Amino acid sequence: MDVKVDPQQLLSQTMSQTPKKAAGRDSRKLKETAQQFEAIYIQQVFKEMRKTIPKGGLIERGNADDIYTQLQDAEAGKVMASKAE
């Protein structure tokens, strides 16, 4: 038995059955999730950019500096992601 399914028909049925109130709530949740993902992406970009900076200098960098830099990059990523629209 060969059953053929039309994807456009399935999509139209699904869209017609979606409650309008839930759709607004879902789009808000989707936007928040996308901003969180973008913040993580920006943090990773900063991390990779910092790898290109040569080590050394007058003051030796330690573990505390690395942790602080990671936290600073995470916060900068959150701020940048929330400003982008």
Secondary structure as UniProt FT lines:
FT   HELIX           7..17
FT   HELIX           20..50
FT   TURN            51..52
FT   HELIX           63..83
//
